[in-house]
Structure formats: structure tokens, C-alpha cells
Amino acid sequence: MNSFGSPLYIINKSEFDPMNFYMSANSKNKWFINFSLFVLLLSVTRGLVPIITKNGSLAEPTYSFSYFLGLLLASYGFYKAFFSKMKIIRKEIRYLLILNFILTIYWLLPLLIFIPSFNLLVDLAYKCWFPFAVYAFLTVPEKKLIPIFQIITLVVAGFVLYDFISLNTNLIPNGYDLTVARYELLRPEIFRGISKNTLSSGIVLRPNGILGSGKLPHDSGNVLALFSVYWLAMSFRKDVYNYTVPLLAVFSLITVLLSQSTSNIVACIFGLLIVLFFYKRNIFSFKNILKILFFLFPLCIWIYNKIENVIGLLWVWTNRLSLATGDWEGMTYLGDSSFGSNLFSFLFGYGHSLGISEVGYFSEQGFIKIIFEYGIFNAIVFFLLLLMPLIFFLFNKNHLKKFEVFPYVIAIFVGFLSLWHYGSVLRTTNIFIFFAFYGQFMRKYTFSNIEKNTNKKPLFSVQ
């Protein structure tokens, strides 16, 4: 039995050679670790290319290039899952990846017969190909991954903050026009304007940031929600002594509020409460009290004294929760399809792609869209795949290991939870962040088991 309370996936010499794997992953394939980090960074910051060059015609080629690199990265995991004899991941994850791929391809066949389209193959990657990237991120040491996470946080949060100030204050001359021009560079073919919240005191515009597609801020809000809970959880980990971590947590939280993406904010707040409950014994330690005194308290005082009139804007998103002002009709409308059509799509899918059911088209809930497009059985496999780290975590009896992997688990959980509205976590800009968290969790879990059962030093440092 392993520390997760389930039968250990036996690793023996004929199936797994730790020394050969160590040499392969650390000496010959250092370039692959760097490639994985590059794909992760580019997938999020790709919008910098048209912004820096001020050339909107470079946007689509850059996005396509990022997508192609993502396919290439995931192909490594596809090979490992289907053909490699070297077992480096829990067999449950491997089986779910393979089953999800097979079921999705089986689902695709009727579409290729009735409505053949290249776009079907493009969209398919998010469901059954990109998840294989977990194998790639499994090889990346945490000490190399964290700086990339820091850069991503600063870029995404920085653009949301800058856009919010530009759109809603006079601090930046001609800020509105500059922001619109930047959005037109990012999405010249689909930019539809800027979404807004209407209050009794006026109109507050919603910043798309560097990720926003069309006119919605949900992609940026989703990234910031994930990193808000991640950085807060990391700030309580005993082996993390970098005082920039709590600052990143605060910066992420403030900017996710400014994004006004209500669904992501609610998921984030729920995750933050879980973090505080999980680390309740650590919160009031001397070290964390110092963090509050030196960072959070002065920051709150500065915000209150310098921009007191802006504080209320942090809570503009609650306007969308109101029964009177929120778009509850749009969120709950499921179309007018017949019961038979809806039942068929629920069981077998094709609701939107073949126009069988309107539920998948009109619904704004990512969970419902996935179920009515792929069918309940296919969807359950996919949901299980996304949630397996949480399942492993809940059955873990090793409390020290729980503290080490919790920041990754809570980020994965918030990402999954965010599917209750749209599906930003499954977009190209967000999905590799999710599977980077996923891969890092599996790295710590898998390699700790290898170390335990081979009596050798760890294959990788987890710091």
C-alpha cells in the first residue's frame, strides 16, 4: 500500500529503470524541460507579439504557432502513454488519458461523416490531446516552474490592472482609446467591444487584459483565480522562504476582483476559504504574522489613503450576483429543444455540433456544454481525468506530503470548479497552466513512490 491508501503501482526493474530514466530526463532531455517551459510561457504571453510590434496581422500566426507547439508538447505524452514501456505516472491517469482519447475519437467519427471539417480536429485537441501534456510537465523541476508562474502572474495581472485604470480612470491620458486599439491588435477578427457593469453611480468597464477573447474578461480572470489560490497556499508552505510569494497572492487577488469575472471570482473565493481552513494551524504563526505586518497591512493602508475612491470598484463584480441586475436569464436559459432531443444529447452527445439539442448552445455552464456535446459517459471520463489529483489527495494519509502538494491541488480544484461558467480553463491560453499544476502534483507523487520502492535517491529535486 502506498501513502495514498491505495495499492501501489508496482515498479520493478524490468518495467522501470530509475537510473536510465534519470540519465534520460536530466542529461539528454534538459532541452525538453526548457521547451515545456517555453510552450507554457508562450501560450499565455503570446499577445505580447502583436502588442510590442503594433502589428495585428501577427496575432493569428502567433496564436497558431502557440497552438502547434502545444500539439507538439502533448505528443510526447501521447507517445509515453501508448507506446513507452517506461512507466512514470500513475496507471489510473494513464488509463483515463487513453480512454478519454479513444472515446473522443469514437465520438468524432459520425461528425467526420456528416459534417467533415478541419475545425473539428482543431477543437478536438482541447478535449483529448492537450491533456497528454501532463507527461511533459511531470519532468519539470519545481524550482524551474515557479519563475515561469511568477512571470505569467505579473504579465496577466499587470495587463488587467493597467486596462482597468485606463478604462475607468483619468490617470492615463486617452486610456480608453489606447486600450481599444490594443484589443484590436490582439483580436482583430473578433473584437466586439468592451463589456461593462452598469451601476447606479455610473458605468464600469471590464478589462480583458492580454488574454480576453472578443469582449469578455473571463480568460484573464480564470488565470488570476488559479494563481490567487496557488500563491496563497504556497505562502504557507514551510519550504518556501521567498517573501514575493504573498505579494503575488495579493496582486492576483486584487486583479481578479478588477477583472469582474464573477464566476471565476466566486470560484477563487471558495478556493481561498479552503486554503485558510487547510492551513488554519499555520496562519497565526510568527512568520505569517510578520508577512501580514510587513506586506498586507501597509498595502491596505496605502490603498485606503491614496485611492480610497477606487476601493469600491473592487466589489463591482457583486452587481452580477444581484437578482435584479445580474444576467440570470442568460445563464439559466437552456433553449427550447424537445425532451427527446435533450435526452439523446445527454446520453450520446452531439447537441451543438449536429444541432440536436439547444442546451449545449445556449447554456453558459461549461459542465453542461461538455455533457450535451460529448454525452454523459464520455464527459464523466473527462471530468474524472481532470479531478484525479484531488481524488489522490483526499485518500492521502501522509499529512506532510499533503502540505507539500496542496498548492497544486487547490489550483486544480478551482480550475475545475470554474467550468460552472464558460470553459476558460480549457482554452489554449489557460489549459497548459492547468496541466502544469497537474503535472507538478503527479511529479511529487510519482517520484516519491519511486524513491520509496527503489531505495535510491530522488530522481529529481522537488525544490
C-alpha angles and dihedrals in degrees: 000000000000129000090269091066096246132102110286118246097243114235114193135171095263091053102035132020109194095196094051090047091049092052092046097048100038107032109026100029105044086114089060091056089052090046091053091051091047092052090049093050095043094049090062103033098038090112089071089075097067091035096053094041092040087222116127092188088072093059100081096043090050092049091047091049090051090050091050092050088051090055090049092049092050091049088070089060092044090057092046093049098047107027113015119099090202107096110207102154138051110284090229090061092046093049092048092049091051094043092047090051094048094046092048093050089048088051090050098056098078090049092053088053099046103029109013110194137156089223089068089064092046093053091044092068093072092056105041112004109044092054088070086070086084086083091058095048089047088071096052117099115231092237089062095042098052096063089053090050089051092052092047092049093050094046097047095040092042093055093046091051093045093047093048091052091045094050101040108030140045094234092104115050112237088000097156095053092045091052094048090049090052092050089051089055091050097047109013093160100048109021106134104174136276124305118230145195116225115215134175087252094051142282125318116198120219117233117229094195121196094316105044115127117207107333103326129101097205098109094055091041090053094053091048092048091055093048094044092063093036096054093043091052091045090053089064096049110109095220093057111088099163110117091202089074097076089044090055089050091053094044091050092048095049093048095045086057090049091051087067090212094148098190092053092044092053091048089048094050091048089051092047091054089052090050092052091048093047094050096036092126092053101043097083097042117128091252094054093044087057090052090054094046096046100038119011100039097049090044092054091048092049092049092048095048100039105035104017091146091058097054092083089059090068088071099045089107091069087071087075091057092058116107089220100048105021122099093243093144091058092046095049101038111111102177130249103279119142122261091249093053092047092048092050091050091046091055102034107013129219091122096138103020094055096027093241097134132020093209095086092045100049100032116098093198113104092209092056093045091054094047096049093043099046103021128251098276094049090045093051091055090050093047091048090051091053093046101044095101089056091049092050090047095052091053094047113115094185104096094188091055090048091059090051098051100032096095089060094044094051092048090051091048093050090047091053092044091053088069087082086087122033118322107262093145089065096054122106091252093053110025097077090053088055093049092044087060088044094049093047091053091050091045092058092043098045098043094046088056092048090052092049095050101040099042089226133124116274113284089224136018110249093206 
